[in-house]
Amino acid sequence: DGQTREHALLAYTLGVRQLIVGVNKMDDKSVNYSESRYEEIKKEVGSYLKKVGYQADKIKYVPISGWNGDNMIEKSANMTWYKGPTLLEALDLLDAPVRPSDKALRLPLQDVYKIGG
């Protein structure tokens, strides 16, 4: 919950504008490859990502089971309702970013800590 939000904010701060959200653990007994649970997670995560600054049309969501390999490289027989790309295919659909290699290196700061001694 909190870790996903932190990672999304950090990625956006670092300039990542394209995102693939792997909705993992679809094989869990509480989920059982449910389309409704996938849509619920997609809606909740999408709402937060929009608040961070991501454009909804740039986000790809892929329901996966890392443990069983569902939708990682090949389409899953357990999620016939999902018509989108596999995780590998979604990675191939990303646009390569243009890097300003002729400019100075810039790193964003999130916090500054003063440590007294």
C-alpha positions as CSV (number, residue, x, y, z in Angstrom):
1,D,0.0,0.0,0.0
2,G,2.4,2.7,1.2
3,Q,5.4,1.2,-0.7
4,T,3.5,1.4,-4.1
5,R,2.7,5.0,-3.5
6,E,6.3,5.8,-2.5
7,H,7.6,4.1,-5.6
8,A,5.1,5.9,-7.9
9,L,6.0,9.3,-6.4
10,L,9.8,8.5,-6.6
11,A,9.5,7.4,-10.3
12,Y,7.6,10.5,-11.2
13,T,10.1,12.7,-9.4
14,L,12.9,11.0,-11.3
15,G,11.2,11.8,-14.6
16,V,9.6,8.5,-15.4
17,R,6.5,9.3,-17.5
18,Q,5.5,5.9,-18.8
19,L,4.4,3.2,-16.4
20,I,3.4,-0.4,-16.4
21,V,1.5,-1.6,-13.4
22,G,1.9,-5.3,-12.8
23,V,-1.1,-6.4,-10.7
24,N,0.6,-9.4,-9.1
25,K,-0.7,-12.3,-7.0
26,M,-3.7,-12.9,-9.2
27,D,-3.3,-16.6,-8.3
28,D,-3.9,-15.9,-4.6
29,K,-6.9,-17.8,-3.1
30,S,-8.6,-14.6,-2.1
31,V,-8.4,-13.3,-5.7
32,N,-8.6,-16.5,-7.8
33,Y,-7.9,-14.7,-11.0
34,S,-10.9,-12.4,-10.5
35,E,-11.5,-9.7,-13.1
36,S,-13.5,-7.6,-10.6
37,R,-10.6,-7.6,-8.2
38,Y,-8.2,-6.6,-11.0
39,E,-10.6,-3.7,-12.0
40,E,-10.9,-2.6,-8.4
41,I,-7.1,-2.4,-8.0
42,K,-6.7,-0.8,-11.3
43,K,-9.2,1.9,-10.4
44,E,-7.6,2.6,-7.0
45,V,-4.0,2.7,-8.2
46,G,-5.0,4.7,-11.3
47,S,-6.6,7.3,-9.1
48,Y,-3.5,7.7,-7.0
49,L,-1.2,7.8,-10.1
50,K,-3.3,10.6,-11.6
51,K,-2.9,12.6,-8.4
52,V,0.9,12.1,-8.6
53,G,0.8,13.5,-12.1
54,Y,0.7,10.5,-14.5
55,Q,-1.5,10.6,-17.6
56,A,-4.0,7.8,-17.5
57,D,-3.4,7.0,-21.2
58,K,0.3,6.4,-20.6
59,I,-0.3,3.7,-17.9
60,K,-0.5,0.1,-18.8
61,Y,-2.0,-2.4,-16.4
62,V,-1.2,-6.1,-16.6
63,P,-2.7,-8.8,-14.3
64,I,0.1,-11.3,-13.5
65,S,1.0,-14.1,-11.3
66,G,4.8,-14.0,-10.8
67,W,4.7,-17.3,-9.0
68,N,2.9,-19.2,-11.8
69,G,4.2,-17.0,-14.7
70,D,0.7,-16.0,-15.8
71,N,0.7,-13.1,-18.3
72,M,4.5,-12.7,-17.9
73,I,5.7,-13.9,-21.2
74,E,2.7,-15.8,-22.5
75,K,-1.1,-15.2,-22.2
76,S,-2.7,-16.9,-19.3
77,A,-5.4,-19.5,-19.6
78,N,-6.5,-18.5,-16.1
79,M,-7.3,-15.0,-17.2
80,T,-9.2,-15.3,-20.5
81,W,-11.1,-12.1,-19.7
82,Y,-7.8,-10.1,-20.1
83,K,-7.3,-9.0,-23.7
84,G,-4.3,-6.8,-23.3
85,P,-0.6,-7.4,-23.7
86,T,1.6,-9.7,-21.5
87,L,4.2,-8.0,-19.3
88,L,6.9,-8.7,-21.9
89,E,4.7,-7.3,-24.7
90,A,3.9,-4.2,-22.6
91,L,7.6,-3.5,-22.1
92,D,8.1,-3.7,-25.8
93,L,5.3,-1.1,-26.3
94,L,7.1,1.6,-24.3
95,D,8.6,4.5,-26.1
96,A,12.4,4.9,-25.6
97,P,13.0,8.1,-23.6
98,V,15.2,10.9,-25.1
99,R,18.1,11.5,-22.8
100,P,19.6,15.0,-22.8
101,S,23.2,13.7,-22.8
102,D,24.5,17.1,-23.8
103,K,23.4,18.8,-20.6
104,A,24.6,18.6,-17.0
105,L,23.5,15.8,-14.7
106,R,20.6,16.8,-12.5
107,L,19.2,14.8,-9.6
108,P,16.0,15.8,-7.9
109,L,16.0,16.3,-4.1
110,Q,13.1,15.0,-2.0
111,D,14.3,15.9,1.5
112,V,17.3,17.6,3.1
113,Y,18.5,16.3,6.4
114,K,20.7,18.2,8.9
115,I,22.5,15.9,11.2
116,G,23.9,17.6,14.3
117,G,26.7,16.1,16.3
